[in-house]
Every structure is written in C-alpha cells, then in structure tokens.
Amino acid sequence: MLPCGPALSFVRCLVRKKNVSGESLEDSKLCRCLSTMDLLALGVGSTLGAGVYVLTGEVAKSESGPSIVVSFLIAALASVMAGLCYAEFGARVPKTGSAYLYTYVTVGELWAFITGWNLILAYVIGTSSVARAWSSTFDELLGKQISQIFRTYFKINYSGLAEYPDFFAVFLILLLAGLLSFGVKESAWVNKIFTAINILVLLFVMISGFVKGDADNWKISEEYLINLTAITKNCSSYENVTSIYGSGGFMPYGFRGTLAGAATCFYAFVGFDCIATTGEEVKNPQKAIPFGIVVSLLVCFMAYFGVSAALTLMMPYYLLDENPLPAAFEYVGWGPAKYVVAAGSLCALSTSLLGSIFPLPRVIYAMAKDGLLFKCLAQINSKTKTPLVATLSSGAVAAIMAFLFDLKALVDMMSIGTLLAYSLVATCVLILRYQPSLSYEQPKYSPEKAALAASEGESAVSESQINMIQEKHFSLQALINPSSLPTEQTATTVSFLVGLLACLVCGLSVLTTYMNHSIANLELWSIGLLAVFMTSFIVTILLIQRQPQNQHKVAFMVPLVPFLPSLSILVNIYLMVQLNGDTWIRFSFWMALGFLIYFAYGIRHSLEGHRSNGDDESCSENSGLQEKNPVEEVDEPENANESDQFLAHERTSEC
C-alpha cells in the first residue's frame, strides 16, 4: 500500500487544474490575424461537408421520409446546446486547445488529457476519411479509372487494411498540411473560396427544388406504397402485403423514424468545435468565437433544411439513393446539373478536410505546451507563426492512415472523441457557473494589489471563520435553501450533483438502449427502473438550479443553466451508448496507449506540476507533504515580477 503522503500527492497531480491567472488572455506566440468572417467560413466549411450531398438521401429513404426537415431541426437544436457551451468557454478562456483547455481549467489534468487525446484521434480519423472520400469522389468523375489502376498494380490483401493504397489522398493531406504550415491567413483565404462555392451550389439546389418540386411527393398514400411493395417483391396478390416504405404522408415511418433520423443527422453538425481552437489566432476572440460558433450552426441548419426539403419535393423519398442530388436532377430532367453538384461536393469535401486538419495541430500544440505531450511538438515557426512540427507530424500520421488503413471500421471512433468532448464541455459549464471564484479571471501580481488584498483578507478573517463554521456540516436545509452567494460548500455540492447527474444519464441511456423491448412491453421492473432514473435526473437538475451562480459576466453566456447543459450531456452520452462493442474495444486500445504516454511522460513534465512544486504539491518520485520554507514565501513577489517580465515577451504576434 502506498504511504498516505505520496498517494495523496499522486491524486492531486491527476486533478490539478490549469491556472492561467498569471498570463494575459491576449498573450500568444501564434499569429493573431483571423477575422470573424474567417471563423464563420471555417465553421460553416468544416460542418457543412459532404454530408449534405449524401446523408440527406440515406436518412430520407430509410428513416424519416419528407420529415427529414424535422429531423434536421431536432438535430440542430441538440447541436446548438453543445455549441452554446463551447461559445461560453470561448468567451471565458479564448486560448488554443478547445475542449482540452476547457476541461483542464475546470475539471483537472487527467480528464483534460483524456479529452485532448480523443480529440486527436477524432481529427486524425476525420482527416484521413475525408481525404479518401475526396479521392473517391474525384475518381467517380473520371469513371473510376484511378481506382482501377491502383487495384491492378497495388492491390493489398490483408485484413484491416485498405483494398489499395490511396496515393491521391496522401498527396491531398500533405498539400493541405503544407498550406497550413505556410500560414493560417493563406489557409483561411482558400477555405473562404471553397466555402463560398459550396454555398452557391447549395443555393442553386434549393432554388431548383422549389421550382421543379412537387408537393404531392410529401403526400404519397399508403395504398400506393403497398402496391409498389407488391410489385417490387413480385407478389401475385396485394393482400397481406406490408409496405417497406412506411405508411406514406409527411412522416411515413412515424415520429419514431423522425427521431431516429435526427440521431443520424446530429453527426452532420459535427465540426463547429474547430472554431474553438483558434483562440490565439483570431482578433477579439471573446466576441468572435461565440459569434462564429452560433452563426455557423444557424447557417448549416438552414442549408441542411433547405436542401433536404428541395430534395424530397423534387423526387419521391423511396427513390433516393447514395447520390441523391444527381439522381434528383435526372428525375426532373435537369441531367447536366449533376456536374454543378459534383463541383459543390468537391468544394464541400475540401473545406471539410481543411476543417479536420486545421484544429489537429493546435490541440497537439496546446497539450505539448502544457507538457502533457512531447515538448518538440510545441515549436512555433518564427516566420509563419504556426505550430510547424505539430502540423507536419499530424499531417504525416493522417496521410499514413489514409494510405494504408480501411477507415470504415474506425469512423465510429471519431464519434466517441467528439461526443466525449461535447459532454465534458457541458459538464464544465455546469461546474464553472457555480464556483465562488474563477482562477483565470485573477489579475497579474502587483505590490499594490497584494497589499490591498492582504488588508482585505485581515478584515475578512472573522467573516470567513464564521462561514467555515456554518459550512462545516452538510444539511438538507443547506441543499434546498443555500446561501445567496456561491461558497466552497455550494460549489462542492454542485460538483457532486453533476457527477451524480452523469451517472444517472449513463444508467438511463443503457436502460433505454438495451432494455427497450422490456419497456415497450410495459414490464413492471423496467418501467419502475425507468421512472426512478427519470425522477432522479429531474430532481438532480432542480437541486443544481437551487444553488447560487457566480455573477461574473462575460461576452457570451449559455442561457437556461443548468437545463440546457444537462440536456446536452443526456443527448451526447445517449449517442455514445448507441455505438457498438467493437468500437469501444478499439477505443480501449487507443486509451491504453494514451495512458502509457501520460503516466510515463506527461505527469512528470506537466507545466502545472512544475508550477506546483513551489507550493505544496509535487509529482516527482520523492514527492511528499513538505512544509513550505518561509524564505520562499518572502521571495514570491520577486518571482511573480520575474514571471510578469517573462510573459511580457509573449505578446500577440503580428503578421
């Protein structure tokens, strides 16, 4: 058994939080040259990818029918809840790192590493899969000549690897990695051009759909679908034939089908979080990041809504296939329009690829700068002001994966990383809102402020002692009727309730996923368990709502706290539970590799660990609880001044 001292010190290392009170939120080694419009184009481009050209047809045919427009509305509302949480943190802590940084500031180092490590996985797989999709789409335009040559001369016959090495995808990834290394402003210009072309093509699709569309395609009768099913199955009689295309009308598969479609459409809105990684490269980040996230989600919803409505008006939903837009234009007699659609699809894939590879080196850079990954990955190019080593190394890894691996089996692992990040950011918003003080809002050290704080501290000793006595014993009365201002007790209470909320959501998601037949059959035990989970979930949210919130205001704040973040956690964890067992097994291997890196390197080289060595914590092998030297306490102001002088050199870089 570990001695109490080292064990306690080890646990403190895992839960230590990133302290940015000693550095200005405007300080950055990166080039702060992106505008709000650049962020908006980045968010729209990465979110409004090839899904709008493919996903709409698949969901409309098999799950939602014409009610796919409602599915996208529900999915957009669920995505907006996550987007609002990102927007608030973007206003509070506008630094590079996205969900990794937000978790580090609020929850602690171990959860931050888990979040960052999974974001790296999601972005790498996303980059590789989109590059292969770009290559495949381009190959389709050339009559599949490229793939035929590769299959003939470079065929691979190993399980788990791709059918053939995709040289074109490798070239595309390395080209974009080189573009990002050259400068973020140049990359932003390329992204804006491709995003503009994509938006124009989608506007053409929407206008065409409303011009050539037929409202009767939203009113197809069940009798017609039964006759069509009988013809499809070569049935001699129409009696006892059940339609394979639903019951017709606007919701042919019922409201359950619309909800199932919404769960699929939710992934169409993934990508906006790349905006949160630009905190040190955008001008006025505390306003630009929230605006970029919220408006990009709104633009993407309008595009998905308009295209899906136009598509199902132009063509009956049961005739849609994997390439719905070219088929729809052929159906209405506008065959040549498929070339316009192909151009838009390639532009959408290009912006989606840039949106996947852009945040990847920035998350790696943030983790390396904090010491959790190898320090060489935090190097900044002095001319371009970009994380050069992280960009080139991440591009090389993504290129190797696109070159060799069959990514279809790995794509679901993207979902784990993304949904976990969404859940933790919503959790961080809940916890942070109820803290009595926010560490990153503290000003830098100055003798005048220190003297003032000391005098205020002496006058507040008696008051704090009274509060400590009052808060020493937990009571139900304090839980239901807490103090009017947040205290350490109320903050601890909220942290406990948020943890309980996460456990309840996990239990509720597992129950509704794996015991749905028992619930549908109204079995008593399942209904009782469902009622217990639902009641506990609601009561926990109401108890959190009773606690006092921190009154500090920032440029953007999530409305309806704690209800919106709690619903966001519920949606994200429920979708994570839907993933199959093989995905979770692969995920466990990735996490095992991550923990090996963290416990062998990261925990010892953590920047926060070195900072805490001057206080009462240490992560070295000989760490223990040691008393602080009084001489060191006297020297703190001098060290603080030295720190300020060091940070003064780390000002915003100008291009």
Secondary structure, DSSP 8 states (H G I E B T S, - for coil): ---HHHHHHHHHHHH-----TTS-TT--SSB--B-HHHHHHHHHHHHSSTHHHHHHHHHIIIIIGGGHHHHHHHHHHHHHHHHHHHHHHHHH--STTTHHHHHHHHT-HHHHHHHHHHHHHHHHHHHHHHHHHHHHHHHHHTTSHHHHHHHHHS----TTB-SS--HHHHHHHHHHHHHHHH-HHHHHHHHHHHHHHHHHHHHHHHHHHHHH--GGGG---HHHHHHHHHHHTT-S--TT---TT-S-SS-TTHHHHHHHHHHHHGGGGTTGGGGGGGTTTBSSHHHHHHHHHHHHHHHHHHHHHHHHHHHHHHS-GGG--SSHHHHHHHHTT-TTHHHHHHHHHHHHHHHHHHHHHTHHHHHHHHHHHTTSS-GGGG---TTT-S-HHHHHHHHHHHHHHHHHB-GGGTHHHHHHHHHHHHHHHHHHHHHHHT-SS-GGG-----HHHHHHHHHHHHHTHHHHHHHHHHHSS--HHHHHS--SS--HHHHHHHHHHHHHHHHHHHHHHHHHHHSHHHHHTT-HHHHHHHHHHHHHHHHHHHHHHHS-------S---SSTTHHHHHHHHHHHHHHHTS-HHHHHHHHHHHHHHHHHIIIIIHHH-HHHHHHTTTT---STT-------HHHHHHHHHHHHHHHHHHHTS--B--
